[in-house]
Amino acid sequence: MASKQHIKETINALCKILLQNAGTKITPEQFRLAKFDKNEVAGVMWKLLFETIWFLKFNTFRTTEDFNGDQNRDMILWTKHELLERGYYIKAFYDLPEDMSFGSREILLAFGWLVSKSKLLHLFLDNCNNMFEECLPIDWELSIGPRPSNSKKSEKFSNNYSNKTEEIVNIDQLSWMVGNLTLTFKGLFTAENQLASLVGKVHSATKGADTPKGHLSALEVFLLRHPKELARFMEKTRQYSTYLENLLTFVEMQDVFWRWLESVYEAKILECNDTESLTWNSKKPCRTCCEISDERLLGICNIQAEIQKAIDENERRCTATYEQATSDELQSICQTKLQELNKKIQTLTLNEKPQSKHAEVQTFPELKHVNIASGGTKQSGQSSAQQEIDVLRVKLSELELNLIEVRNEHFDILNDLVGNLEDSVFIPPIGNCKYTELRNK
């Protein structure tokens, strides 16, 4: 096992590398406290893990304040989701709460797994700018740290992450963006050709200088022309050398760091009694998954309650509309039936009146001549009168039968109307009325 001094130097080099790449500020002491699962460093470890995943995804660190706001839970859930997507299946890590009350050791082990899995040191080396390139160092602050394009990219993704909104781009805007991008590429190509031409002129003008290349670079010419910038350049050179030295130290002594992480894992095993928490168990979901499932289930139940409320309101409106339409329809049916009943009654009345008049005027023509005719014709007059009387009786019977049929039909119509009307009772006439007598017949 390496000495504590070597472990501290290695972790200190890693902390400086993270800080020089605009990452979170962390000390070797906080790493040591995380090894012993101290709760006071859980927030710092969560911040370190979140910013490291952000760097791996967007090639730059996202500087955040201390995890003490309302968005802590969203950031921690996002961190857990990204680690799960990358293949980290340790149940104890996903059981950690979002209030950062404990779990610094689990976060440290997740950070070590992420550094080993993603080859973070190679990305640090690729992200390092060359301070001794031919082009002029206009902005000295960019000689160490992330490139300007990465910073803009980080700001763009940070805004999308915080606002959680996507900008809708139509085809015209997309065509304009493609054209603008093509024009920018042409401008960059022209500028690159112009830069190569100017650097070639600088090399030709300074040919014969006592340098290993035999000429001066554009940077050297710039420093000769601006001597006051030399001190500033030397300071940035020292910072750049320190950064490379820290990278070299960590690369040479990274075995010490990995053995130290093994001791952290062994300490976890010694204190852990539940062997199931060491690996992922698909049959027993983690606490975070259960909480998320409960929240989503509660949200679904609320949505179902709103939908059911809307359905009940719609059914109530449809029922009221249907009842109104039914009552209107029944009213129109009643009016139609009553109109038909009145028409039939009027028709029956009109049929009775002409028949009675005809019976008085034309049915008894022989009676007009009874007093005029002789006694010999009296018997024939009586026989014809008897025949007319019989005919009238037959017609009277027919009229009574027709009247009974009409009244029965009206009675059925009224029964139908009463059956369609709610809370209505049809009471037929009682007593020795003519209608009762006719029905009894």
LINKA-V81754 format. One record per backbone hydrogen bond with DSSP energy under -1.0 kcal/mol. NH is the residue of the N-H (numbers start at 1). CO is the residue of the C=O. If there is no record, write none. Layout:
nh->NH co->CO
nh->NH co->CO
//
This chain:
nh->7 co->3
nh->8 co->4
nh->9 co->5
nh->10 co->6
nh->11 co->7
nh->12 co->8
nh->13 co->9
nh->14 co->10
nh->15 co->11
nh->16 co->12
nh->17 co->13
nh->18 co->14
nh->19 co->15
nh->20 co->16
nh->21 co->17
nh->22 co->19
nh->23 co->18
nh->31 co->27
nh->32 co->28
nh->33 co->29
nh->34 co->30
nh->35 co->31
nh->36 co->32
nh->37 co->34
nh->38 co->33
nh->42 co->39
nh->45 co->41
nh->46 co->42
nh->47 co->43
nh->48 co->44
nh->49 co->45
nh->50 co->46
nh->51 co->47
nh->52 co->48
nh->53 co->49
nh->54 co->50
nh->55 co->51
nh->56 co->52
nh->57 co->53
nh->58 co->54
nh->59 co->55
nh->68 co->66
nh->75 co->71
nh->76 co->72
nh->77 co->73
nh->78 co->74
nh->79 co->75
nh->80 co->76
nh->81 co->77
nh->82 co->78
nh->83 co->79
nh->84 co->80
nh->85 co->81
nh->86 co->82
nh->88 co->83
nh->92 co->277
nh->94 co->90
nh->95 co->91
nh->96 co->93
nh->107 co->103
nh->108 co->104
nh->109 co->105
nh->110 co->106
nh->111 co->107
nh->112 co->108
nh->113 co->109
nh->114 co->110
nh->115 co->111
nh->116 co->112
nh->117 co->113
nh->118 co->114
nh->120 co->115
nh->123 co->119
nh->124 co->120
nh->125 co->121
nh->126 co->122
nh->127 co->123
nh->138 co->136
nh->142 co->139
nh->143 co->140
nh->151 co->147
nh->152 co->148
nh->153 co->149
nh->154 co->150
nh->155 co->151
nh->156 co->152
nh->157 co->153
nh->158 co->154
nh->159 co->155
nh->160 co->156
nh->161 co->157
nh->162 co->158
nh->163 co->159
nh->164 co->160
nh->174 co->170
nh->175 co->171
nh->176 co->172
nh->177 co->173
nh->178 co->174
nh->179 co->175
nh->180 co->176
nh->181 co->177
nh->182 co->178
nh->183 co->179
nh->184 co->180
nh->185 co->181
nh->186 co->182
nh->187 co->183
nh->188 co->184
nh->189 co->185
nh->190 co->186
nh->191 co->187
nh->192 co->188
nh->193 co->189
nh->194 co->190
nh->195 co->191
nh->196 co->192
nh->197 co->193
nh->198 co->194
nh->199 co->195
nh->200 co->196
nh->201 co->197
nh->202 co->198
nh->203 co->199
nh->204 co->200
nh->205 co->201
nh->206 co->202
nh->208 co->214
nh->209 co->206
nh->211 co->209
nh->221 co->217
nh->222 co->218
nh->223 co->219
nh->224 co->220
nh->225 co->221
nh->226 co->222
nh->229 co->226
nh->230 co->227
nh->233 co->229
nh->234 co->230
nh->235 co->231
nh->236 co->232
nh->237 co->233
nh->238 co->234
nh->239 co->235
nh->240 co->236
nh->241 co->237
nh->242 co->238
nh->243 co->239
nh->244 co->240
nh->245 co->241
nh->246 co->242
nh->247 co->243
nh->248 co->244
nh->249 co->245
nh->250 co->246
nh->251 co->247
nh->252 co->248
nh->253 co->249
nh->257 co->253
nh->258 co->254
nh->259 co->255
nh->260 co->256
nh->261 co->257
nh->262 co->258
nh->263 co->259
nh->264 co->260
nh->265 co->261
nh->266 co->262
nh->267 co->263
nh->268 co->264
nh->269 co->265
nh->270 co->266
nh->271 co->267
nh->272 co->268
nh->278 co->275
nh->290 co->286
nh->291 co->287
nh->292 co->288
nh->293 co->289
nh->294 co->290
nh->295 co->291
nh->296 co->292
nh->297 co->293
nh->298 co->294
nh->299 co->295
nh->300 co->296
nh->301 co->297
nh->302 co->298
nh->303 co->299
nh->304 co->300
nh->305 co->301
nh->306 co->302
nh->307 co->303
nh->308 co->304
nh->309 co->305
nh->310 co->306
nh->311 co->307
nh->312 co->308
nh->313 co->309
nh->314 co->310
nh->315 co->311
nh->316 co->312
nh->317 co->313
nh->318 co->314
nh->319 co->315
nh->320 co->316
nh->321 co->317
nh->322 co->318
nh->323 co->319
nh->324 co->320
nh->325 co->321
nh->326 co->322
nh->327 co->323
nh->328 co->324
nh->329 co->325
nh->330 co->326
nh->331 co->327
nh->332 co->328
nh->333 co->329
nh->334 co->330
nh->335 co->331
nh->336 co->332
nh->337 co->333
nh->338 co->334
nh->339 co->335
nh->340 co->336
nh->341 co->337
nh->342 co->338
nh->343 co->339
nh->344 co->340
nh->345 co->341
nh->346 co->342
nh->347 co->343
nh->348 co->344
nh->349 co->345
nh->350 co->346
nh->351 co->347
nh->352 co->348
nh->353 co->349
nh->354 co->350
nh->355 co->351
nh->356 co->352
nh->357 co->353
nh->358 co->354
nh->359 co->355
nh->360 co->356
nh->361 co->357
nh->362 co->358
nh->363 co->358
nh->370 co->367
nh->373 co->369
nh->378 co->375
nh->381 co->377
nh->382 co->378
nh->383 co->379
nh->384 co->380
nh->385 co->381
nh->386 co->382
nh->387 co->383
nh->388 co->384
nh->389 co->385
nh->390 co->386
nh->391 co->387
nh->392 co->388
nh->393 co->389
nh->394 co->390
nh->395 co->391
nh->396 co->392
nh->397 co->393
nh->398 co->394
nh->399 co->395
nh->400 co->396
nh->401 co->397
nh->402 co->398
nh->403 co->399
nh->404 co->400
nh->405 co->401
nh->406 co->402
nh->407 co->403
nh->408 co->404
nh->409 co->405
nh->410 co->406
nh->411 co->407
nh->412 co->408
nh->413 co->409
nh->414 co->410
nh->415 co->411
nh->416 co->412
nh->417 co->413
nh->418 co->414
nh->419 co->415
nh->420 co->416
nh->421 co->417
nh->433 co->431
nh->437 co->433
nh->438 co->434
nh->439 co->435
nh->440 co->436
nh->441 co->437
//
